[in-house]
Amino acid sequence: MYAPERQQEILRLAREGGRVDVLSLAEEFQVTAETVRRDLKALDRAGLVRRVHGGAIPAGRLDFEPDLAERDAVAADEKQRIARAALAELPGGEGSGSGSVILDAGTTAARLAAEIPLEAELTVVTHGLPVAARLADHPGLTLHLVGGRIRRRTRAAVDDWALRAYREINADVLFLATNGFSLDGGLTTPDLAEAAVKRTLIAAARRVVLLADSAKFGQQHFARFGELSDVDLLITDTGLSPDDALAIERAGTEVVRA
């Protein structure tokens, strides 16, 4: 297969799947990873894809925000491992903590909510409807649901009501979600209203734990709401390379690869 034919096929795969990664493409086309990187560089120069860590996404999708069901289906196994690893960060230790936590809106945070043991006694604050729904019948929790305008795509409360409520909180731990994170680009999300809430969340907790699968590393979206240095602990999956994990830790954020 000639390079233009291969690049056209890569573009098709990117548009159908929303993302392509270097190693899978190298195996698919029986070429080296360096050849694939050259293909992606050519497509990026042509404005057809945007390079992200380990691969590329179609141009025009950098700020595309899939709906909740689609996001929950992506990296499902990795998100489950991240959620289970996050239990150790509950105030007081895994499973039996007492204290106060903020759960950000997000699919991994919702998975963490479902994993909180019945014997846990916590005060939980969230603006995410799916998170609250999973915790509403939990016998040991004092649950506070923050209100505001509900974004249909994420089922999260945003705008002034949410911001005012979080400014009155001083929680032990925040479990934070993001659409993209990187050393240079910081923490980003497509929507300005969501970014404003996330920025307020970071200020409302003494410890910040970022729950993010490795596919989000290197991605940058329109609205920046913080720096990676704002995060005390990143819990991600083993798709994040040891070298990248080391670079993040050298910048001051502890990393757990679940």
N, C-alpha and C positions, 0 to 999 in steps of 0.2 A: 504494500500500500504506500502510495506517495504521501508526502507530508501534507499537501492541501486536502487530500481525501481524509487522512487521519484527523486533521484539525476540524474538518466539517463534521465528522462523526463525534468528536469530543464535544463540539458545540451542541449537537443534538442531544447527547447524553446529559450535558449540563442543564439544558432547558427542560428536559423531561424530569430529571431528578432533583433539580434545584441546586446541585453541587456535584463536583467531581473531585476525586483525590488522586494524587500523583501515582501512588503505588498500585491502586486498582487499575488505572489506565495503562500503566506499564505492563501489567499482567494481561490485560484485555488485548492489547495490540502487540504483545511480545516484543517490546522495545525497552530500552533502558529508561530509568527514571529521569535521567538528564535529557533524553530526547523528549519526554513528555513535558518537562519544564520549559524547553525551548518552544514547544507547540503552544503551551499556555501563555508564554511571553508574547508570542506572535499574535494570539487571539486577544490578549490584553491590549497590545499596541493598536490593534484594529478596533478597539472599543466594543468587542463582542462579549468578553468576560472580564471579571474583576478578580485579580489574584487574592487569595486568602491563605492563611497558614495551611500548608499541606495540599493545596489544590486551588480550586477556582469556583466562582459562582457566576451565573449569567449576568451580564451588564443590565442595570436597571433593577436588580433584585437586592442591591445593597441595603435598601431601606424597606424592602418587602417584609411584611410581618405576617407569617402564616397564622391561621386560626388555632384555637386552643387544642382541638382534637388532633390536628396535623402535627403540632409541636410536641404533644404528648407521645405520639407514635415514633418520633425521631429519637434515636439513641435510648430506647426504652430500658434496655438492660443496664446501660451505663448509669442512667438516672436512678434506677433502683439501687444500685450499689452505692452511689453517692448519698442517697437518702439514708440508707442503713448506716453508712459511716458517720453521717451527721448526728446520729443519736448520741454519740459519745460527747458531743458538744453541748448537749442540753445542760442547763445549770444544775450542778450537783452530780453530774456523771450520767452515763448511759442508762436510760430506762427508768430511773427513779428520781430524777431531778426535781428540785423545787426552785422557784425563782420566776423571772419574767423573760419572755422571748417575743420578738417580732418575727412573723413569718411573711415574707414578701409574696406578692402574687407571682405564680410561675408553676410550671408543671413539676419541676423537681421539688419545690417547696410543698406542693400538694401531696407528692409521694411521701415526703418526710412526715407530713401531718398524719397520713394513714398509718405510719410506722410507730408513732408515739405510743408506748405501752399503756395499758389501762391503769396501771398502778402509778403512773406519773402524776405529780401534783404541780401544776404550772399555771401561771397567768400568761395567756397567749393573746397577742394583738395582731390582727391582720386586716388588710383591705381587699383581700382576694376572696371572692365568693366561693370558688371551688375549695379553697383551703378551709374556710369557715364551715362549709357544708360537711366536710369530712370530720370536723372536730365538734360539731354541735351537740352530739350525744355522748361525748367523752365524759365519764363520771368524775375524773379528777381535775379537770381543767376549769379555770375561770376564763371564759372566752369573751373578748371584746372585738366587735366588728366595726371598723372605721368606715364611715359613710362618705358619699360624694357622688360625682357623676360616674356612672359605670361605663367603661369602655367595652363595647360588645366583643371586640376581638380577643381581649384578655380577661374579661370578667373581673376587672380591677377597678376600685374606686380611685378617682383622681380629682384634681382641682382643689379649691380653697378649703372645703370642709375637711378633706383628708389631710391637707397640709397643716391646718390648725390643730387637729387632733394629735398628730404625731409630734408637733412642737411641744406638747405638754407631757411627753413620755420620756422616761429614762430607764430603758430596759437593760437587762443583763446581756442578752445576746440577740443579734439580728442575723437571721438567715436570709441572705440577699440573693436575688436572681439578676441575671443580665443576659442581653442578646449577644454581646461581644465583649471580649476583654483582651488586652495586650499591654506590654510594657510601655510602648510609646503612645498608643491610642487611648489607654485608660479603660474605663467602664462605659459602655455605650448601649443605647436602645433607640429604636426608630422614632419614638413619640416623645415630644417635649413635655407633655403633661405627665407621662409615666416617669420621665427623667426627674422632674421636679419632686415627685413623691419619693423616689429612690434616694435622691440627695438628702431629703429630710430624714429618711430612715437611718441613714448612716450617722447623722448627728444625734439620733435618738437612742443609741445603744452604746454600751461600754465596750463591747466586743463585736466585731463584724466577721461573719463567716460567709464566704461566697460559695454558692452551690452552682457549678457550671461544668457541663460536659466539655470534653477536649475539643470538639468541633467548633466551639465558640472562640477558641484561642486564635488571635490574629484577625478576627472580624471586627470591623469598625462601622458603626451606624451613625445616623445623623445627630442624635442628641447625646452629649457626653455628660454624665452625672457624677463622675468621680475618677480618682486615680487608683491604680492597683495598690498603691501604698496605703490607701484608706482601708484595705482589707487585712485583717489579722491572720486569717486562715483561708486558703483556697482548698475546697474539696472537689476533686475532679476524677477522671478515670485514667486508666493506664495508656490511653491514646495520646496523652500529653507526654512528650519524650522526656527522658531523664535530664537531657541538656536544657530543655526549656523550663523544666521544673526547677533546676538549679539556678538558672538566670532569674527566675521569679523570686526564689528564696534569697538570693544575693541582694535583691532590691528591697527586701524587708518583709515579705509575705511568706508565711509557712505554707507548705504544700503537702496535701495528702492525696495520693493517687490510689483510688479504691478499685 
